[in-house]
Amino acid sequence: MANLRAAGARVPWAHPDRSIRPSAASGFLLVHLLALGVFVVGFSWTGVALCLGSYYLRMFGITAGFHRYFAHRAYRLDRVPQFLLAFLAQTSAQKGVLWWAGLHRHHHRWSDTLKDIHSPLQDGFFWSHIGWILSGRYAGTDTSLIPDFAKFPELRWLDRNQYAPVLLYALAAWLLFGATGLFWGFFLSTALLWHGTFAINSLMHVFGRRVFPTRDTSRNSFLLALATMGEGWHNNHHYYPSSAAQGFRWWQIDPTFYILWLLERVRVVKGLRRAPTPAATRTALVAARARLEAAGEELAERIDRLSQRWEELAERARASAQETLTDLEEARINAVRRLEALQADYAAAVERAGSQAERRLAATREEIDRTREHLAEVLANLVESAERALAPPALQA
């Protein structure tokens, strides 16, 4: 695949274009087809061990390197181990270190909004899973997103030569283990590694349990945590992204953090940031929920004010702008009905007990907040249209 990155590229804020680069799609499909070569090579436990070992070795490069170090600076490294970790991460064939980490910072800033480049809520499963990577819109590295690491010339070289580590890794697998190493240890392992990593973007904002009331829809999953060395605790991570640990409780398995902890013991890793304590987590959770409640009350007050203003203007405005206001009034009525139904569901959930009720309560509360925002927007449009319809015509000179 051709290297299509452009110097000084900027991340597009909106992405209505869903076109896929033929060269990128061809490379993606080719690796999957070559992964089927394991059926030609034949089954062996050596092949399985190479596949799993290669998968988790490079998954560590992604989770500890691309993600927790370069994107979030959750610990410190000296210059040489920093380069080696970036090199290991790039053997995953997930583009360059600056590209990956920079766009991940962009995702956290705009998570699940229209500016998020891979939100399943905004763009659906396929786009959030693989479409955005195959698109030409994000082929370039925007170094303004990651100036702290873009200052290192060796990292800029790695980012420009994104496939050099991939080719060297594939060559080493073949030289050391022959066809078994190439097809089991590289091609099949790489295809599985892609989908394991991409599933965090496409699934972990849709399926799983929410513990913390973050601004996005991130969730936790034990199964994805096993597959991604701890990345499945995605709601934890979005709540406290600067922590090198993403499993906050003893039973939340996070192998990436365990390895980083061992590396800290031998002084390779420095300044490893820990997860918040349970007591601090509970305090912060109560405070976060209080802020959400306060924000909900402010939104409810805004809805009341807009509703009163609409009642004052409604009769006179309908005569001046009947068609526009009729459509908006219908939208308002539908939003009010939906809000009333959700509030009734929420009140019923409060009376129930247990973890299922807690999850239902959180989901209902999120839906109420979204419906309130929609209702406020509709009311604002109604009032604006009514005031415009009733405004006297401007005098012409």
LINTA-V323169 format. One record per pair of residues at least 24 apart in sequence whose C-alpha atoms are under 6 Angstrom apart, sorted by sequence separation. I is the first residue (numbers start at 1). GAP is how many residues later the second one is. D is the distance in Angstrom with one decimal. If there is no record, write none. Layout:
i = <I & I>
gap = <GAP & GAP>
d = <D & D>
//
This chain:
i = <230 & 214 & 229 & 230 & 229 & 61 & 62 & 229 & 248 & 61 & 244 & 245 & 71 & 243 & 245 & 70 & 243 & 243 & 58 & 71 & 66 & 335 & 99 & 102 & 102 & 97 & 96 & 96 & 95 & 129 & 317 & 320 & 93 & 129 & 303 & 306 & 310 & 91 & 128 & 90 & 91 & 125 & 120 & 14 & 13 & 112 & 111 & 24 & 21 & 20 & 21 & 20 & 21 & 9 & 54 & 9 & 10 & 9 & 47 & 51 & 5 & 6 & 8 & 51 & 55 & 5 & 50 & 47 & 51 & 55 & 38 & 37 & 35 & 35 & 35 & 74 & 74 & 72 & 74 & 77 & 76 & 75 & 76 & 75 & 75 & 74>
gap = <24 & 25 & 25 & 25 & 26 & 27 & 27 & 27 & 27 & 28 & 29 & 29 & 30 & 30 & 30 & 31 & 31 & 32 & 34 & 34 & 35 & 40 & 42 & 43 & 44 & 62 & 63 & 66 & 67 & 69 & 69 & 69 & 73 & 73 & 73 & 73 & 73 & 74 & 74 & 75 & 75 & 77 & 82 & 101 & 102 & 104 & 105 & 110 & 113 & 114 & 114 & 115 & 115 & 131 & 131 & 132 & 132 & 133 & 133 & 133 & 134 & 134 & 134 & 134 & 134 & 135 & 135 & 137 & 138 & 138 & 145 & 146 & 148 & 152 & 153 & 168 & 169 & 170 & 170 & 192 & 194 & 195 & 195 & 196 & 197 & 199>
d = <3.9 & 5.9 & 5.7 & 6.0 & 5.0 & 5.4 & 5.0 & 5.5 & 5.8 & 4.1 & 5.3 & 5.8 & 4.4 & 5.1 & 5.5 & 5.7 & 5.5 & 5.4 & 5.9 & 6.0 & 5.7 & 5.6 & 4.8 & 5.0 & 5.2 & 5.7 & 4.1 & 5.0 & 5.4 & 5.2 & 5.0 & 5.8 & 5.9 & 4.8 & 5.4 & 5.9 & 5.6 & 5.0 & 5.1 & 6.0 & 4.3 & 5.6 & 5.6 & 5.9 & 5.2 & 5.6 & 5.9 & 5.4 & 5.9 & 5.4 & 5.6 & 4.5 & 5.8 & 5.4 & 5.8 & 5.9 & 5.1 & 5.0 & 5.8 & 5.1 & 5.2 & 4.8 & 6.0 & 4.3 & 5.3 & 3.8 & 4.7 & 5.3 & 5.0 & 5.9 & 5.6 & 5.9 & 5.9 & 4.7 & 4.3 & 5.3 & 5.6 & 5.7 & 4.9 & 5.6 & 4.9 & 5.9 & 5.8 & 5.0 & 4.5 & 5.6>
//
